[in-house]
Amino acid sequence: PYLLFNLLKVESEDESNYRNLQEVDVIYKLLETLAKRVRSSCVYSIGVITPYRAQMELLLAKTSPIRFGANVSLTVNTVDSFQGMENDVIIISCVRYTSNYFLQNEQRLNVALTRARQALYIIGNYSLFKHCKPLYDLREDAKKTKTLYRH
């Protein structure tokens, strides 16, 4: 299963270091919810993937205070660092709202979209999805199956 989060207002702080504070806040709330709602006896892994190092650093700083049960692992890293890895839950932070190298590189996009074993959350703006056929198709399917959330 998957869920798309459409952020209506997207901010990018510094064009040389791509970051998106709104996405970081949404991911923080999502991780907090997972930490509170999942039973402590469950064993699972969570991965947060982003194409940009500056966003990864921001996510690490913001999410470090969240306390999960002893059986839960959280990994926050760039798309390139996730090659060959899988997690039960994957959260993708798209960061930008225009077409970019991340979307134009099929291998990197494939890595991001195929790392989840149980649940996939994609955080971004729908205007980004129109630039990339796989994300566009996912968005259209999410509309039909009601697996999208407008924030």
Backbone as a printed PyTorch tensor [residue, N CA C, xyz], in Angstrom:
tensor([[[  0.8190,  -1.1990,   0.0000],
         [  0.0000,   0.0000,   0.0000],
         [  0.8640,   1.2660,   0.0000]],

        [[  0.2810,   2.3120,  -0.5060],
         [  1.0120,   3.5780,  -0.5510],
         [  0.0500,   4.7250,  -0.2840]],

        [[  0.6260,   5.8650,   0.0760],
         [ -0.1420,   7.0750,   0.3260],
         [  0.6770,   8.2480,  -0.1840]],

        [[  0.0290,   9.1280,  -0.9410],
         [  0.6910,  10.3310,  -1.4470],
         [  0.2410,  11.5260,  -0.6230]],

        [[  1.1760,  12.3620,  -0.2470],
         [  0.8730,  13.6080,   0.4490],
         [  1.1370,  14.7470,  -0.5180]],

        [[  0.0960,  15.4820,  -0.8640],
         [  0.2270,  16.6310,  -1.7570],
         [  0.3470,  17.8860,  -0.9080]],

        [[  1.5270,  18.4590,  -0.8770],
         [  1.7310,  19.6830,  -0.1160],
         [  1.4160,  20.8620,  -1.0160]],

        [[  0.4370,  21.6310,  -0.6230],
         [ -0.0470,  22.7120,  -1.4710],
         [  0.9080,  23.8940,  -1.5130]],

        [[  1.6320,  24.1100,  -0.4520],
         [  2.6060,  25.2050,  -0.4250],
         [  3.9750,  24.5820,  -0.2220]],

        [[  4.8320,  24.7400,  -1.1830],
         [  6.1540,  24.1310,  -1.1040],
         [  7.2040,  25.2270,  -1.0100]],

        [[  8.0870,  25.1070,  -0.0470],
         [  9.1380,  26.1060,   0.1300],
         [ 10.4850,  25.4560,  -0.1420]],

        [[ 11.3480,  26.1750,  -0.7890],
         [ 12.7320,  25.7450,  -0.9550],
         [ 13.5900,  26.8860,  -0.4440]],

        [[ 14.3120,  26.6320,   0.6410],
         [ 15.0350,  27.7120,   1.3140],
         [ 16.1760,  28.2950,   0.4980]],

        [[ 17.0140,  27.4420,   0.0060],
         [ 18.2570,  27.8870,  -0.6110],
         [ 18.4690,  27.0590,  -1.8670]],

        [[ 18.4500,  27.6860,  -2.9990],
         [ 18.5180,  26.9630,  -4.2710],
         [ 19.8030,  26.1630,  -4.4530]],

        [[ 20.8620,  26.4710,  -3.7200],
         [ 22.0900,  25.6870,  -3.8610],
         [ 22.0920,  24.4690,  -2.9410]],

        [[ 21.2800,  24.5020,  -1.9100],
         [ 21.1200,  23.3780,  -0.9820],
         [ 19.6350,  23.0940,  -0.8600]],

        [[ 19.1450,  22.1930,  -1.6770],
         [ 17.7030,  21.9690,  -1.7350],
         [ 17.1840,  21.3750,  -0.4380]],

        [[ 16.2550,  22.1300,   0.1760],
         [ 15.5970,  21.7100,   1.4080],
         [ 14.1500,  22.1470,   1.3490]],

        [[ 13.3130,  21.4390,   2.0660],
         [ 11.9080,  21.7830,   2.1050],
         [ 11.4130,  21.5880,   3.5360]],

        [[ 11.2390,  22.6920,   4.2430],
         [ 10.8500,  22.6450,   5.6530],
         [  9.4610,  22.0660,   5.8510]],

        [[  8.5570,  22.3370,   4.9270],
         [  7.2000,  21.8170,   5.0620],
         [  7.2020,  20.2890,   4.9800]],

        [[  7.9700,  19.7360,   4.0690],
         [  8.0630,  18.2810,   3.9830],
         [  8.6740,  17.6920,   5.2500]],

        [[  9.6710,  18.3420,   5.7970],
         [ 10.2920,  17.8680,   7.0340],
         [  9.2580,  17.8290,   8.1550]],

        [[  8.4300,  18.8540,   8.2670],
         [  7.3940,  18.8840,   9.3040],
         [  6.3780,  17.7650,   9.1170]],

        [[  5.9570,  17.5200,   7.8840],
         [  4.9930,  16.4470,   7.6120],
         [  5.6090,  15.0880,   7.9480]],

        [[  6.8460,  14.8800,   7.5770],
         [  7.5220,  13.6080,   7.8640],
         [  7.6950,  13.4260,   9.3650]],

        [[  8.0230,  14.4890,  10.0680],
         [  8.1390,  14.4240,  11.5260],
         [  6.8120,  13.9660,  12.1390]],

        [[  5.7080,  14.5650,  11.7190],
         [  4.3890,  14.1890,  12.2520],
         [  4.0370,  12.7490,  11.9080]],

        [[  4.3720,  12.3250,  10.7050],
         [  4.1130,  10.9480,  10.2890],
         [  4.9170,   9.9690,  11.1450]],

        [[  6.1840,  10.2600,  11.3690],
         [  7.0230,   9.3950,  12.2030],
         [  6.5550,   9.3860,  13.6550]],

        [[  6.1390,  10.5330,  14.1690],
         [  5.5870,  10.6000,  15.5250],
         [  4.3570,   9.7120,  15.6480]],

        [[  3.4940,   9.7670,  14.6480],
         [  2.2880,   8.9390,  14.6400],
         [  2.6550,   7.4590,  14.6180]],

        [[  3.5970,   7.0810,  13.7800],
         [  4.0350,   5.6820,  13.7390],
         [  4.6060,   5.2550,  15.0880]],

        [[  5.3930,   6.1100,  15.7120],
         [  6.0040,   5.7820,  17.0010],
         [  4.9480,   5.5620,  18.0790]],

        [[  3.8620,   6.3140,  18.0400],
         [  2.8090,   6.2100,  19.0540],
         [  1.8430,   5.0640,  18.7940]],

        [[  1.5710,   4.7830,  17.5310],
         [  0.4920,   3.8570,  17.1940],
         [  0.9130,   2.4070,  17.0000]],

        [[  2.1620,   2.1800,  16.6850],
         [  2.5990,   0.8080,  16.4250],
         [  2.9780,   0.1550,  17.7510]],

        [[  2.4810,  -1.0530,  17.9520],
         [  2.7500,  -1.7590,  19.2050],
         [  4.2480,  -1.9360,  19.4260]],

        [[  4.6380,  -1.8610,  20.6620],
         [  6.0650,  -1.9620,  20.9870],
         [  6.6390,  -3.3380,  20.6750]],

        [[  5.7820,  -4.3500,  20.5660],
         [  6.2690,  -5.7010,  20.2670],
         [  6.5520,  -5.9100,  18.7800]],

        [[  6.1180,  -4.9790,  17.9390],
         [  6.3320,  -5.1110,  16.4940],
         [  7.7970,  -4.8420,  16.1450]],

        [[  8.2930,  -5.6350,  15.2290],
         [  9.6460,  -5.4360,  14.7140],
         [  9.5110,  -4.8920,  13.3020]],

        [[ 10.0210,  -3.7130,  13.0730],
         [  9.9620,  -3.1590,  11.7230],
         [ 11.0250,  -2.0910,  11.5240]],

        [[ 11.2620,  -1.7980,  10.2530],
         [ 12.2770,  -0.8070,   9.8880],
         [ 11.6310,   0.2990,   9.0650]],

        [[ 12.0880,   1.5180,   9.2960],
         [ 11.5780,   2.6820,   8.5770],
         [ 12.7550,   3.3510,   7.8790]],

        [[ 12.5520,   3.6910,   6.6210],
         [ 13.5630,   4.4280,   5.8830],
         [ 12.9810,   5.7140,   5.3400]],

        [[ 13.6920,   6.7990,   5.5050],
         [ 13.2990,   8.0810,   4.9210],
         [ 14.3340,   8.3960,   3.8460]],

        [[ 13.8520,   8.5680,   2.6170],
         [ 14.7290,   8.7600,   1.4620],
         [ 14.4920,  10.1380,   0.8620]],

        [[ 15.5680,  10.8110,   0.5240],
         [ 15.4860,  12.1010,  -0.1540],
         [ 16.6110,  12.1910,  -1.1820]],

        [[ 16.4030,  12.9100,  -2.2690],
         [ 17.4710,  13.0270,  -3.2550],
         [ 18.5900,  13.9920,  -2.8530]],

        [[ 18.3680,  14.8010,  -1.8180],
         [ 19.3140,  15.8780,  -1.5170],
         [ 19.9070,  15.7650,  -0.1190]],

        [[ 21.2210,  15.9150,  -0.0330],
         [ 21.9400,  15.8130,   1.2290],
         [ 21.4770,  16.8630,   2.2440]],

        [[ 21.2370,  18.0890,   1.8140],
         [ 20.7920,  19.1420,   2.7370],
         [ 19.4540,  18.7670,   3.3770]],

        [[ 18.5590,  18.1660,   2.6100],
         [ 17.2710,  17.7190,   3.1560],
         [ 17.4900,  16.5670,   4.1340]],

        [[ 18.3900,  15.6630,   3.7960],
         [ 18.7000,  14.5480,   4.6840],
         [ 19.2040,  15.0660,   6.0340]],

        [[ 20.1030,  16.0320,   6.0150],
         [ 20.6450,  16.5850,   7.2550],
         [ 19.5590,  17.2670,   8.0850]],

        [[ 18.6710,  17.9800,   7.4210],
         [ 17.5510,  18.6260,   8.1100],
         [ 16.6200,  17.5810,   8.7310]],

        [[ 16.3360,  16.5230,   7.9890],
         [ 15.4900,  15.4390,   8.4950],
         [ 16.1310,  14.7490,   9.6950]],

        [[ 17.4180,  14.4840,   9.6200],
         [ 18.1190,  13.8530,  10.7450],
         [ 18.0240,  14.7100,  12.0030]],

        [[ 18.2380,  16.0030,  11.8560],
         [ 18.1790,  16.9100,  13.0050],
         [ 16.7750,  16.9610,  13.6010]],

        [[ 15.7680,  17.0100,  12.7500],
         [ 14.3860,  17.1470,  13.2230],
         [ 13.8580,  15.8500,  13.8300]],

        [[ 14.2150,  14.7040,  13.2580],
         [ 13.6160,  13.4400,  13.6940],
         [ 14.3820,  12.7470,  14.8150]],

        [[ 15.5720,  13.1990,  15.1390],
         [ 16.3700,  12.5100,  16.1610],
         [ 15.6960,  12.4210,  17.5340]],

        [[ 14.8520,  13.3800,  17.9490],
         [ 14.2050,  13.2440,  19.2580],
         [ 13.0800,  12.2020,  19.3130]],

        [[ 12.5970,  11.7310,  18.1730],
         [ 11.4890,  10.7730,  18.1720],
         [ 11.9840,   9.4460,  18.7320]],

        [[ 11.2350,   8.8980,  19.6760],
         [ 11.6110,   7.6450,  20.3240],
         [ 10.6950,   6.5210,  19.8480]],

        [[ 11.2990,   5.5400,  19.2010],
         [ 10.5840,   4.3490,  18.7700],
         [ 10.8620,   3.2340,  19.7680]],

        [[ 10.0810,   2.1570,  19.6660],
         [ 10.3370,   0.9860,  20.4910],
         [ 11.6850,   0.3760,  20.1450]],

        [[ 12.1440,  -0.5010,  21.0060],
         [ 13.4610,  -1.1180,  20.8220],
         [ 13.5500,  -1.9420,  19.5430]],

        [[ 12.4190,  -2.4000,  19.0330],
         [ 12.4040,  -3.2600,  17.8490],
         [ 12.2470,  -2.4980,  16.5420]],

        [[ 12.3480,  -1.1810,  16.6060],
         [ 12.1400,  -0.3520,  15.4180],
         [ 13.4490,   0.3430,  15.0610]],

        [[ 13.7880,   0.2950,  13.7800],
         [ 14.9760,   1.0260,  13.3300],
         [ 14.5580,   2.1130,  12.3480]],

        [[ 15.2150,   3.2530,  12.4330],
         [ 14.9520,   4.3780,  11.5370],
         [ 16.2490,   4.7450,  10.8280]],

        [[ 16.1770,   4.7970,   9.4940],
         [ 17.3150,   5.2050,   8.6750],
         [ 16.8860,   6.3860,   7.8230]],

        [[ 17.6520,   7.4580,   7.8550],
         [ 17.4010,   8.6310,   7.0130],
         [ 18.6290,   8.8050,   6.1350]],

        [[ 18.4070,   8.7960,   4.8030],
         [ 19.5640,   8.8960,   3.9270],
         [ 19.1570,   9.3640,   2.5400]],

        [[ 20.1510,   9.5360,   1.6900],
         [ 19.8880,   9.9370,   0.3070],
         [ 19.5060,   8.7150,  -0.5250]],

        [[ 18.9050,   8.9640,  -1.6740],
         [ 18.4990,   7.8900,  -2.5770],
         [ 19.6910,   7.0030,  -2.9120]],

        [[ 20.8040,   7.6120,  -3.2470],
         [ 21.9840,   6.8390,  -3.6380],
         [ 22.4540,   5.9000,  -2.5300]],

        [[ 22.3120,   6.3070,  -1.2960],
         [ 22.7440,   5.4780,  -0.1690],
         [ 21.8020,   4.3160,   0.1000]],

        [[ 20.5970,   4.3660,  -0.4310],
         [ 19.6170,   3.3040,  -0.2040],
         [ 19.6990,   2.1830,  -1.2340]],

        [[ 20.5410,   2.3050,  -2.2290],
         [ 20.6420,   1.2420,  -3.2290],
         [ 20.9900,  -0.0670,  -2.5470]],

        [[ 20.2230,  -1.1100,  -2.8690],
         [ 20.4560,  -2.4300,  -2.3030],
         [ 19.8120,  -2.6550,  -0.9510]],

        [[ 19.1940,  -1.6490,  -0.3630],
         [ 18.5510,  -1.7810,   0.9460],
         [ 17.0360,  -1.7980,   0.7860]],

        [[ 16.3510,  -2.3750,   1.7760],
         [ 14.8940,  -2.3260,   1.8590],
         [ 14.5170,  -2.0240,   3.2970]],

        [[ 13.3270,  -1.4650,   3.4800],
         [ 12.7600,  -1.2510,   4.7990],
         [ 11.2850,  -1.6110,   4.7300]],

        [[ 10.7020,  -1.8940,   5.8850],
         [  9.2700,  -2.1980,   5.9080],
         [  8.4610,  -0.9890,   5.4690]],

        [[  8.8270,   0.1720,   5.9830],
         [  8.1460,   1.4250,   5.6560],
         [  9.1600,   2.3590,   5.0050]],

        [[  8.7740,   2.9490,   3.8840],
         [  9.6190,   3.9410,   3.2190],
         [  8.8380,   5.2420,   3.0840]],

        [[  9.4940,   6.3390,   3.4280],
         [  8.9410,   7.6750,   3.2430],
         [  9.8820,   8.4080,   2.2880]],

        [[  9.3350,   8.9080,   1.1850],
         [ 10.1410,   9.6360,   0.2080],
         [  9.8410,  11.1230,   0.3230]],

        [[ 10.8720,  11.9060,   0.5110],
         [ 10.7640,  13.3610,   0.5270],
         [ 11.2640,  13.8750,  -0.8190]],

        [[ 10.3530,  14.3820,  -1.6560],
         [ 10.7120,  14.8230,  -3.0140],
         [ 11.4480,  16.1600,  -3.0260]],

        [[ 11.2130,  16.9990,  -2.0450],
         [ 11.8680,  18.2930,  -1.8180],
         [ 11.4200,  19.3800,  -2.7970]],

        [[ 11.6560,  19.1970,  -4.0770],
         [ 11.3900,  20.2590,  -5.0510],
         [ 10.0390,  20.0620,  -5.7290]],

        [[  9.5600,  21.1110,  -6.3700],
         [  8.2710,  21.0290,  -7.0570],
         [  8.3960,  21.2540,  -8.5560]],

        [[  9.6160,  21.2380,  -9.0480],
         [  9.8380,  21.3180, -10.4900],
         [ 10.6210,  20.0830, -10.9150]],

        [[ 10.6410,  19.8310, -12.1990],
         [ 11.3940,  18.6860, -12.7040],
         [ 12.8570,  18.8270, -12.2990]],

        [[ 13.4770,  17.7140, -11.9680],
         [ 14.8590,  17.7600, -11.5190],
         [ 15.5870,  16.4710, -11.8820]],

        [[ 16.8560,  16.4410, -11.5870],
         [ 17.6870,  15.2900, -11.9280],
         [ 17.1650,  14.0070, -11.3040]],

        [[ 16.6520,  14.0950, -10.0890],
         [ 16.1130,  12.9250,  -9.3960],
         [ 15.0430,  12.2480, -10.2420]],

        [[ 14.1450,  13.0350, -10.8110],
         [ 13.0640,  12.4670, -11.6080],
         [ 13.5230,  12.0310, -12.9870]],

        [[ 14.5060,  12.6980, -13.5110],
         [ 14.9750,  12.3750, -14.8570],
         [ 15.8840,  11.1510, -14.8710]],

        [[ 16.3840,  10.7470, -13.7290],
         [ 17.2490,   9.5820, -13.6390],
         [ 16.4010,   8.3860, -13.2140]],

        [[ 16.0870,   7.5390, -14.1760],
         [ 15.1830,   6.4180, -13.9340],
         [ 15.6950,   5.4730, -12.8480]],

        [[ 16.9970,   5.2530, -12.8010],
         [ 17.5610,   4.3410, -11.8090],
         [ 17.3630,   4.8760, -10.3890]],

        [[ 17.6130,   6.1560, -10.1790],
         [ 17.4320,   6.7520,  -8.8460],
         [ 15.9630,   6.7210,  -8.4300]],

        [[ 15.0750,   7.0310,  -9.3590],
         [ 13.6450,   6.9920,  -9.0590],
         [ 13.2200,   5.5670,  -8.7290]],

        [[ 13.7150,   4.6010,  -9.4870],
         [ 13.4020,   3.1980,  -9.2390],
         [ 13.8710,   2.7700,  -7.8500]],

        [[ 15.0610,   3.1930,  -7.4600],
         [ 15.5670,   2.8750,  -6.1200],
         [ 14.6060,   3.4140,  -5.0660]],

        [[ 14.2080,   4.6580,  -5.1960],
         [ 13.3250,   5.2760,  -4.1990],
         [ 11.9780,   4.5650,  -4.1150]],

        [[ 11.4010,   4.2340,  -5.2560],
         [ 10.0470,   3.6710,  -5.2760],
         [  9.9770,   2.1930,  -4.9220]],

        [[ 11.0960,   1.4910,  -4.9400],
         [ 11.0480,   0.0360,  -4.7360],
         [ 11.7130,  -0.4230,  -3.4440]],

        [[ 11.9440,   0.4470,  -2.4930],
         [ 12.6090,   0.0640,  -1.2460],
         [ 11.6390,  -0.4070,  -0.1690]],

        [[ 10.3330,  -0.1810,  -0.3350],
         [  9.3550,  -0.4890,   0.7140],
         [  8.8650,  -1.9310,   0.6160]],

        [[  8.8690,  -2.6230,   1.7580],
         [  8.3120,  -3.9740,   1.8090],
         [  6.8260,  -3.9450,   2.1500]],

        [[  6.3850,  -2.9870,   2.9790],
         [  4.9980,  -2.9880,   3.4370],
         [  4.2340,  -1.7070,   3.1350]],

        [[  4.8580,  -0.5550,   3.2780],
         [  4.1370,   0.7060,   3.0890],
         [  5.0650,   1.7600,   2.5000]],

        [[  4.5080,   2.5620,   1.5940],
         [  5.2560,   3.6270,   0.9300],
         [  4.4920,   4.9320,   1.0820]],

        [[  5.1810,   5.9620,   1.5560],
         [  4.6130,   7.2990,   1.6670],
         [  5.4580,   8.2260,   0.8060]],

        [[  4.8110,   8.9840,  -0.0700],
         [  5.5280,   9.9360,  -0.9150],
         [  5.0540,  11.3320,  -0.5580]],

        [[  5.9880,  12.1860,  -0.1610],
         [  5.6830,  13.5400,   0.2710],
         [  6.1920,  14.4960,  -0.8010]],

        [[  5.2870,  15.2840,  -1.3770],
         [  5.7020,  16.2130,  -2.4210],
         [  4.5450,  17.0620,  -2.9010]],

        [[  4.7470,  17.7320,  -4.0050],
         [  3.7160,  18.5660,  -4.6030],
         [  3.3300,  17.9710,  -5.9480]],

        [[  2.0330,  17.9340,  -6.2290],
         [  1.5510,  17.2960,  -7.4570],
         [  2.1160,  17.9150,  -8.7230]],

        [[  2.5090,  19.1730,  -8.6750],
         [  3.0830,  19.7790,  -9.8780],
         [  4.3780,  19.0680, -10.2720]],

        [[  5.0840,  18.5130,  -9.3050],
         [  6.2840,  17.7350,  -9.5910],
         [  5.9390,  16.4510, -10.3350]],

        [[  4.8380,  15.8270,  -9.9590],
         [  4.4820,  14.5230, -10.5040],
         [  4.1610,  14.5670, -11.9900]],

        [[  3.7490,  15.7110, -12.4990],
         [  3.3980,  15.7820, -13.9170],
         [  4.6270,  15.7080, -14.8210]],

        [[  5.8100,  15.8960, -14.2540],
         [  7.0500,  15.8660, -15.0330],
         [  7.6260,  14.4580, -15.1840]],

        [[  7.0000,  13.4980, -14.5400],
         [  7.5760,  12.1570, -14.4910],
         [  6.4650,  11.1200, -14.6250]],

        [[  6.4920,  10.3240, -15.6740],
         [  5.4100,   9.3780, -15.9580],
         [  5.1320,   8.4150, -14.8020]],

        [[  6.1420,   7.7600, -14.1950],
         [  5.8240,   6.8540, -13.0870],
         [  5.1120,   7.5540, -11.9230]],

        [[  5.5610,   8.7590, -11.5600],
         [  4.8990,   9.4810, -10.4690],
         [  3.5300,  10.0000, -10.8920]],

        [[  3.3980,  10.3980, -12.1460],
         [  2.1030,  10.8400, -12.6560],
         [  1.1000,   9.6830, -12.5930]],

        [[  1.5170,   8.5100, -13.0440],
         [  0.6410,   7.3360, -13.0050],
         [  0.2670,   6.9780, -11.5710]],

        [[  1.2210,   7.0850, -10.6630],
         [  0.9540,   6.8170,  -9.2510],
         [ -0.0530,   7.8200,  -8.6980]],

        [[  0.1070,   9.0740,  -9.0670],
         [ -0.8260,  10.1170,  -8.6300],
         [ -2.2330,   9.8390,  -9.1360]],

        [[ -2.3600,   9.4740, -10.4050],
         [ -3.6790,   9.1900, -10.9750],
         [ -4.3160,   7.9880, -10.2880]],

        [[ -3.5210,   6.9680,  -9.9970],
         [ -4.0340,   5.8020,  -9.2870],
         [ -4.4620,   6.1830,  -7.8650]],

        [[ -3.6900,   7.0440,  -7.2220],
         [ -4.0230,   7.4890,  -5.8650],
         [ -5.3430,   8.2470,  -5.8380]],

        [[ -5.6190,   9.0020,  -6.8770],
         [ -6.9050,   9.7030,  -6.9560],
         [ -8.0510,   8.7000,  -7.0120]],

        [[ -7.8770,   7.6670,  -7.8210],
         [ -8.9300,   6.6530,  -7.9830],
         [ -9.1330,   5.8360,  -6.7160]],

        [[ -8.0380,   5.4830,  -6.0650],
         [ -8.1160,   4.6110,  -4.8930],
         [ -8.2150,   5.3820,  -3.5790]],

        [[ -8.2500,   6.7020,  -3.6840],
         [ -8.3610,   7.5750,  -2.5070],
         [ -7.2130,   7.3500,  -1.5130]],

        [[ -6.0040,   7.2490,  -2.0620],
         [ -4.8150,   7.1030,  -1.2220],
         [ -3.9530,   8.3520,  -1.3110]],

        [[ -4.6150,   9.5020,  -1.3330],
         [ -3.8810,  10.7550,  -1.3420],
         [ -4.3790,  11.6350,  -0.2150]],

        [[ -3.4750,  12.4490,   0.2650],
         [ -3.7810,  13.3370,   1.3760],
         [ -3.2980,  14.7230,   1.0060]],

        [[ -4.1960,  15.6830,   1.0500],
         [ -3.8170,  17.0750,   0.7560],
         [ -3.4690,  17.7670,   2.0600]],

        [[ -2.3270,  18.3710,   2.0730],
         [ -1.8640,  19.0200,   3.3070],
         [ -1.7680,  20.5150,   3.0970]]])
